Amino acid sequence: MDQALPENIAVIGPGLIGGSLLLGLRQRHPAASIRAWVRRSEAVSELQKIDPAIAASTDLKTVVAGAGLIVLCTPVASMPAIAKQLATMPLEPGCIITDAGSVKSPVVTALEGIFSKTSASFIGSHPMAGSERSGISASRAKLFDGSVCILTPTLFTSDKALAITRKFWSLLGCRILEMQPEEHDRKIARISHLPHLAAIAVTLAALRRDKSAADCAGNGFRDVTRIASGDPELWTGIISQNRAEIISALKDAHDITGDLLAIISSEDDSALLRLLQEARSLRNVAGPV
Amino acid sequence: MDQALPENIAVIGPGLIGGSLLLGLRQRHPAASIRAWVRRSEAVSELQKIDPAIAASTDLKTVVAGAGLIVLCTPVASMPAIAKQLATMPLEPGCIITDAGSVKSPVVTALEGIFSKTSASFIGSHPMAGSERSGISASRAKLFDGSVCILTPTLFTSDKALAITRKFWSLLGCRILEMQPEEHDRKIARISHLPHLAAIAVTLAALRRDKSAADCAGNGFRDVTRIASGDPELWTGIISQNRAEIISALKDAHDITGDLLAIISSEDDSALLRLLQEARSLRNVAGPV
């Protein structure tokens, strides 16, 4: 189904992701009316400086009035509260609402329920783009270029909502994958949330006893631990929303670390070599570095 | 002490590190005679194609004859055997021998002993530069630019050897740190060897059960696991040479992963937040990402 992208798009809560959406939209959909809802009034003038054509406001009702597409970019845990507010407002008939959160199953369940009583329809999105930096000042129009965006349509998702959401993320440079919310959360626990926790564990184990080891750091350490500089509040929220899958992934990593310890302690270098070879061939599945 | 860099430098075993040394020397010390010892005869013509001014040979004696500086770039485990060969050869009087290996204490102990019976003197070096790629084809003249190079002089190191080795790595773009071999191995176990093992553990935990999760990978996964594509033989050798310090670092990481599991399982989000905050401030000690 070919669907034109709405001419009126609202971004709710522009930090790194939402800010980059705004910049990308201004470049690639310049005819559209782009609005942004911000929590702090100072952020209105920050956005004005970045691009005066973005209509920023702290008044949610004004921002979403007439919008054919609303993209929620707030932390995952605050999405149900924002959605409940939106559901009480006069939304554009047939308005499509999506998000950019790192966890899908609880968000999709909650927001599908909330919007089922309105003429708007919700579909979950998760662009696999980000940075250890946060906030609108870290935004880049090209943040999404070449990254995967996972859409999590359900039995309740309309063809129109799926087509427009696909078009939206494609315009921003994403390759689209589709899967169920539960499959998303299972895979993302392992491919995104686990690496984040590993970066935390490596940073603590590397530097807690002796910070001066940081003087010796090369690119290996910097790359492995880069995301440990991410926003602690944001990540505590993400982890709490995908607890069961993260525990399962982290248990596997803990067991494998235990295996490595046993193998290295017993000087079984051929077993160590086999593990390293297995990891290399699995890592190469994930494509060029 | 101001010491001129020797005009005659030999690189033993040019893979990624040695090849990058050769390229860097050709750019920054173009008047010098640069020689390379290669194991395979095909590598002689590979090097000829890269730069015909590099005198490459499979004959170690020819390569090191007259060299004022010899840099060993073979895997750590093979260094004592190469050093024993060198010690039987007619070396330039006062010749300085250094290396580029990732482990220092066993190498320094063995090679200082071997060369103590010659007029050559050994000093350990470890440039904190590398890549998940290996081999001479991955070499870059600028590989060392801006990286740290750790020198590990001992009571037996002459001022001249230290001054020339400092000058050598500085010429290639390194910042120089100096510490004892044991301190190097303790710090590098945590800042380099542990991140490598963590990349292995994350790759296995992320993809062993379901390779298709790799389709969802973003930059976080790619950065954390990039070095898991490194050469398994090379890394098995490194780990076996720094076993005790790596076990100590890996035990800490294993314990921290256990703490994370307990905290996430018990839904203690304020404890999780504190750990994430601690990791962020420690990570930021390691400088810009």
Interface residues (C-beta under 8 A of the other chain):
Chain A: M128 A129 G130 S131 E132 S147 V148 I150 L177 H184 R186 K187 I188 R190 I191 S192 L194 P195 H196 L197 A198 A199 I200 A201 V202 T203 L204 A205 A206 L207 R208 R209 D210 K211 S212 A213 A214 D215 C216 A217 G218 N219 G220 F221 R222 D223 V224 T225 R226 I227 A228 S229 G230 P232 E233 W235 T236 I239 S240 R243 I246 I247 A249 L250 K251 D252 A253 H254 I256 T257 G258 L260 L261 I264 S265 E267 D269 L272 L273 L275 L276 Q277 E278 A279 R280 L282 R283 N284 V285 A286 G287 V289
Chain B: M128 A129 G130 S131 E132 S147 V148 I150 L177 H184 R186 K187 I188 R190 I191 S192 L194 P195 H196 L197 A198 A199 I200 A201 V202 T203 L204 A205 A206 L207 R208 R209 D210 K211 S212 A213 A214 D215 C216 A217 G218 N219 G220 F221 R222 D223 V224 T225 R226 I227 A228 S229 G230 P232 E233 W235 T236 I239 S240 R243 I246 I247 A249 L250 K251 D252 A253 H254 I256 T257 G258 L260 L261 I264 S265 E267 D269 L272 L273 L275 L276 Q277 E278 A279 R280 L282 R283 N284 V285 A286 G287 V289
